[in-house]
Structures are given as C-alpha cells and as structure tokens.
C-alpha cells in the first residue's frame, strides 16, 4: 500500500518541524562552562526573560580546596544592534559592565566579550569561550 509510506513520511516531517525538536530550541537558552583562571571555573546561565530579553547569571567557583562561590553576578541581554545574531547587555554590581555574547556556529559554545574582567570587583577572565553544559 502506498498510504503507509506517505503516512510515515508525514510523521517524520511533523516530528522534525515540531516546536520541541532540537532545531527549534533557543540557541542561547542553556548553561555554559568556561575557565576564568586555572583555579576558577566560570558558569553562565542564560534564560529567556521576556520578549527579546534574556537574563544572564554568572558564577565563578574555585576549583581548589572547598568548591566555593567566588563571584555571582546577574544581568540582562537583548539582541545586539551591531552584531547580527549576538546578544548584548550589562551585568555586575550597578549593571555597569557591558557584555556581548555570540553563539559559535561550529561547536556548542558561546564567545563572551566583557567590557572588563572584574565582575565582582576582583580580576576574573570573564571573556572567552564557554562550552555547552545543558539545555
């Protein structure tokens, strides 16, 4: 019967186009991990917070000794006006630090460029590549 292959193809197409498919996921809505220093791991969590708005949570955790939080900072991102597909915004105390986040098209990673590397008043290399931890 020719109906069965047509139904099977329609089911596969519907699954590929469904909103829950991986391709429909927001490319920024995830947890990301990077190394701020050899002794510090940095985590960035980006979540939708409204129409064209994202919340960024930045956490730096010491790798040596007891794993403790060295810095926690939050901010908000919006689609960049200058770089297509990127997010831009501010974070940190007083929301004074500018930050740009660009999704890597080749690997599951983001590239972060801050205006400075002192998110909590102490030097941490916030900028760099952050690899995908979880969607």
C-alpha positions in Angstrom: 0.0 0.0 0.0 1.2 3.5 -0.9 -0.5 5.2 2.1 1.8 3.7 4.7 5.0 5.3 3.3 3.2 8.6 2.8 2.0 8.5 6.5 5.4 7.5 7.7 7.0 10.4 5.8 4.4 12.8 7.1 5.1 11.7 10.7 8.8 12.2 10.2 8.3 15.6 8.8 5.9 16.6 11.6 8.5 15.4 14.2 11.2 17.5 12.5 9.0 20.6 12.5 7.6 20.2 16.0 8.4 23.1 18.5 10.0 20.6 20.8 12.6 19.5 18.3 16.2 20.4 19.0 16.4 22.7 16.0 13.6 24.8 17.5 15.5 25.4 20.7 16.7 28.9 21.5 20.5 28.8 20.8 21.3 30.8 23.9 18.9 29.3 26.4 21.4 27.0 28.2 24.0 26.5 30.9 27.6 27.2 29.7 31.0 26.5 31.3 34.4 28.1 30.9 37.7 28.6 32.7 38.2 32.1 34.2 41.6 31.2 35.5 43.4 27.8 36.0 42.0 27.7 39.6 38.5 29.1 38.8 35.6 27.7 36.7 33.0 30.1 35.4 29.4 29.2 34.7 26.9 31.3 32.7 23.2 30.5 32.6 21.1 32.3 30.0 17.3 32.2 30.1 14.6 34.0 28.3 13.1 36.7 30.5 10.5 38.2 28.1 10.1 39.3 24.6 13.6 39.8 23.1 15.1 39.8 26.6 17.4 37.3 28.4 18.6 37.0 32.0 22.3 36.2 32.4 23.6 34.6 35.7 27.4 34.5 36.0 29.0 32.4 38.7 32.7 31.8 39.4 33.6 28.8 41.5 37.0 27.9 43.0 38.4 24.6 41.7 40.9 24.1 44.5 40.1 23.3 48.1 36.5 23.5 49.0 34.4 24.4 46.0 33.0 27.8 46.9 31.4 30.6 45.0 33.9 33.4 44.5 31.6 35.7 42.5 27.9 35.8 41.5 26.6 38.4 39.1 23.4 38.9 37.1 22.4 41.0 34.1 20.1 41.3 31.1 20.8 40.8 27.5 19.0 41.8 24.3 19.7 41.1 20.6 22.7 43.2 19.6 22.1 46.2 17.4 25.5 45.9 15.9 26.3 42.2 15.5 23.7 40.0 13.8 22.7 37.0 16.0 24.6 38.2 19.1 23.3 39.3 22.5 24.4 42.4 24.3 23.7 43.9 27.7 25.1 44.7 31.1 25.8 42.8 34.3 27.5 43.1 37.6 27.0 45.5 40.5 25.2 48.6 39.3 24.9 46.9 35.9 27.9 48.9 34.6 29.8 46.2 32.8 29.0 45.7 29.1 28.9 42.2 27.8 28.5 40.7 24.3 27.6 37.0 23.8 28.0 35.4 20.4 26.9 31.8 19.6 29.5 29.7 17.9 28.2 28.1 14.7 30.8 25.3 14.6 30.6 23.9 18.1 28.2 24.0 21.1 29.8 27.1 22.6 29.4 30.8 23.1 32.0 33.5 23.0 31.8 36.2 25.7 33.4 39.6 25.5 33.0 41.8 28.6 34.0 45.5 28.9 36.3 44.5 31.8 37.2 41.3 33.7 36.2 42.3 37.2 32.5 41.2 37.6 32.6 41.2 41.4 35.4 43.7 42.0 38.2 41.2 41.6 40.0 40.1 38.4 38.5 37.1 36.6 38.9 36.4 32.9 35.1 36.5 32.1 35.8 36.7 28.4 36.4 33.7 26.3 34.8 30.5 25.1 32.1 28.8 27.2 31.1 25.2 26.3 27.5 23.9 26.5 26.7 22.1 29.7 23.0 21.6 29.4 19.9 22.9 27.5 
